[in-house]
Amino acid sequence: MNSIIRSHLVVDDSTPHAPPAVYRLPLSVAERRLARGWLWLGLGALVGSGLFSILLVLARTPGVNAALPGIDFFRTALVVHVDLSVLVWFVAIAGMLWSTQTGARGRHWGWGALLGAALGTLMMVVAPFLAPGAPVMANYIPVLESPLFLAGLAVFGLAVVVLVARTLLCMSPLVARLDGAAALRFGLYAAAVATAVALVAFGWSLAVVPASLDSKAYWEILFWGGGHALQYTWTLLLLVAWLWLAQACEVRLPLSARVSLLLFVIALAPVFITLYAYFVHDVLSVAHRHLNTIGMRVGGGMAIFPVALAIVLAFADRGHVSDTARPLRAALFSSIALFAAGGVIALAINGSNVKIPAHYHGCIVGVTLAIMGLVYHLLPQLGYGTPRGRLAVAQPYLYGLGQLMHIVGLVWSGGYGVQRKVAGAEQVLRSPGEIFGMGLMGLGGLIAIIGGLTFVLVAWRALREGRA
């Protein structure tokens, strides 16, 4: 059966006996320092996100939340947690990957983008303590209505504009021969294109959304179109990471470079629905919002499922991997499992309850686990040590298990109608089932926090080993 499925997945690139595609990218030695800088920014964002998530989980755990100072405390922590764990972390890793493929062209712009992103991140992190503002729980990019926070977000956004412009101008998406490396490079280039579309959407909304709207409506509409476009960026980075990690585990993927390239095109194409929505519908209209939502539902799974299936089939024929590849395999398996769980949960969403964060936590954490594995793989190539040992292998499983418990608890509670983006008494937990679900969410969240901090510990050991 496996051979039958593989025969439909493989497309020959040159001859009937062409060797399998090798999904591995050489790193630009000239830009190693810049790539390291983006890595450090990403790790710093992950540490900060973990610290704020401790406050988040405690604020929603029955019996514990009563000791915390209040609801605004929960929402402020949620804003910073989300922006660090999704926006800054993902952009930093994208910056690391893009920098390894751009060579020395426009290097000063690359460093300028990194410094701007770091400055903007620092401003957003310190804003709750130096210039607190009202938290607004907008989808995709929640904000604090604080001049310091908003200035930091603007600085970070301008840095991303410079980063993406340099990537599009300096990185060639293809080479003369279509092979696995060319497919991966195209995937990274496609992620930059998707990010460029998101930036255009953000700018368009900023220009036309009336500032007279109330805060919740204003920020929600402002970030809706661009936020949807960014999901294509994360999806493309996920596919790149999956293929690269599978190759690093020394399995033979039943996917030719041509098929992989086609899947990247399929994953990218729906992002242009975002631009179409801006051209044909008013940004304030329901049609504009609905069209963006439809595009996201249609796009991702069509490319993700074949890649996940190919990886599962490849590992089914190979049980053993080397010791250095075991952490990579753990991250890859955990990523696929969490992303699949998030996709299944999406089918159960009905109404505005905690099933919605369960869905996107599964998918986003799936991307995060893939990126963690890719960081493990690239650390030696960036001049650092090689993550190995039991802790490195256990970390993805620990993080993945905690997040799985977290989202199962949310789905369970969502079945009782527990609302999203609330904490403490606002959760209105009446029945034992509701309390059990949110308690499971809290326990899973704490385990996931330990798993996330363990990743930082494993990476830090490799960083120090490289210095020595």
Buried (B, 14 or more C-beta within 10 A) or exposed (E): EEEEBBEEBBBEBEEEEBEBBBBBBEBBEBBBEBBBBBBBBBBBBBBBBBBBBBBBBBBBBBEBBEEBEEBEBBBBBBBBBBBBBBBBBBBBBBBBBBBBBBBEEBBEBBBBBBBBBBBBBBBBBBBBEEBBBEBBBBBBBBBBBBEBBBBBBEBBBBBBBBBBBBBBEBBEBEEEEBBBBBBBBBBBBBBBBBBBBBBBBBEBBBEEBEEEBEEEBBBBBBBBBBBBBBBBBBBBBBBBBBBBBBBBBBBBBBBBBBBBBBBBEBBBBBBBBBBEBBEEBEBBEEEBBEBBBBBBEEBBBEBBEBBBBBBEBBBEEEEEBEEBBBBBBBBBBBBBBBBBBBBEBBEEBEEEBBBBBBBBBBBBBBBBBBBBBBBBBBBBBBBBBBBBEEBBBBBBBBBBBBBBBBBBBBBBBBBBBBBBBBBBEEBEBEEEBBBBBBBBBBBBBBBBBBBBBBBBEBBEBBBEBBEE
